[in-house]
């Protein structure tokens, strides 16, 4: 089994400014999507607030978050994104995957459609 990398685009929903294609790691352990902060600022995406995050190695960190749209598999998903800092991986988080109805297939290394859960 391996990592699943996907091509995404980030859009400023207020202005329509769009990034070029970005490769992100689909990470079902990450709640939010992480995009390089410099790119988000270039697109004009504004900081909404600062949040406390738990990093994969157990450390806590503070990061700014803002509102964007992430396009994955041709579908644009409005979401909150983390302004990634130097050394942060570009991640496609679980909230976007769930909103898009996608699951990670680690064997085939791709995203696959999945049912939405209502209960």
C-alpha positions in Angstrom: 0.0 0.0 0.0 1.2 3.5 -0.6 0.5 7.2 -0.6 -2.2 8.7 -2.8 -1.3 11.9 -4.5 -3.9 13.9 -6.4 -4.0 16.9 -8.6 -6.0 19.8 -7.2 -6.7 23.5 -7.9 -7.4 26.2 -5.3 -9.8 29.0 -6.1 -10.6 32.2 -4.3 -14.4 32.1 -4.1 -14.7 35.9 -3.9 -12.6 36.8 -6.9 -12.4 33.6 -9.0 -8.6 33.7 -8.9 -7.3 30.2 -9.5 -4.0 28.4 -8.8 -2.3 26.2 -11.3 -2.4 22.5 -10.7 -1.1 21.4 -7.3 -0.1 17.9 -6.2 -1.5 17.1 -2.7 -1.3 14.0 -0.5 -4.8 12.7 0.2 -4.6 12.4 4.0 -7.6 10.9 5.8 -5.9 11.7 9.1 -5.9 15.5 8.4 -9.1 17.3 9.1 -8.4 20.3 6.9 -6.6 20.8 3.6 -3.2 22.4 3.8 -2.1 24.7 1.0 1.2 26.8 1.0 0.4 30.1 2.6 2.3 32.1 0.0 0.0 30.6 -2.7 -3.2 31.4 -0.7 -2.0 35.0 -0.2 -1.2 35.3 -3.9 -4.8 34.3 -4.7 -6.0 36.9 -2.3 -7.4 34.4 0.2 -7.7 36.2 3.6 -7.0 34.8 7.0 -10.2 34.1 8.9 -8.6 33.1 12.2 -5.7 31.2 13.8 -6.3 27.6 15.0 -4.4 25.1 17.1 -3.4 22.0 15.2 -2.0 18.6 16.2 0.8 17.6 13.8 1.5 14.1 12.7 4.4 13.8 15.1 2.3 14.8 18.1 3.5 18.4 18.4 1.0 21.3 18.5 1.2 24.2 16.2 -0.7 27.4 15.3 -1.7 28.1 11.7 -3.9 30.6 10.0 -7.0 29.4 8.2 -9.1 30.9 5.5 -12.0 30.1 3.1 -11.3 28.8 -0.4 -12.7 26.3 -2.9 -10.6 23.3 -3.8 -11.3 21.5 -7.1 -10.6 17.8 -7.1 -11.7 15.4 -9.8 -13.4 18.3 -11.6 -15.7 19.2 -8.6 -15.2 22.5 -6.7 -15.6 22.1 -2.9 -15.9 25.2 -0.7 -13.8 24.7 2.4 -11.6 26.1 5.1 -7.9 25.7 4.3 -4.8 25.9 6.4 -2.1 28.4 5.4 0.8 26.0 5.2 4.3 27.1 6.4 7.7 26.1 5.2 8.1 22.4 5.7 4.4 21.7 5.8 3.1 19.1 3.4 0.4 20.0 0.9 -2.5 17.9 2.1 -6.0 17.2 0.8 -7.9 16.7 4.1 -10.8 14.6 5.1 -13.4 17.3 5.1 -13.0 18.0 1.4 -12.8 14.2 0.6 -16.1 13.7 2.5 -17.8 16.6 0.9 -16.8 15.3 -2.6 -18.0 11.8 -1.7 -14.5 10.4 -2.2 -12.5 7.7 -0.4 -8.8 6.8 -0.6 -7.9 3.5 -2.2 -4.4 3.0 -1.0 -3.9 -0.2 -3.0 -4.7 1.3 -6.4 -3.3 4.7 -5.2 -6.3 6.7 -6.3 -9.5 8.3 -5.1 -12.8 6.4 -5.5 -16.4 7.4 -5.2 -18.0 6.4 -1.9 -21.5 6.6 -0.4 -22.4 9.6 1.8 -23.4 8.5 5.3 -26.7 9.7 6.8 -27.5 8.5 10.2 
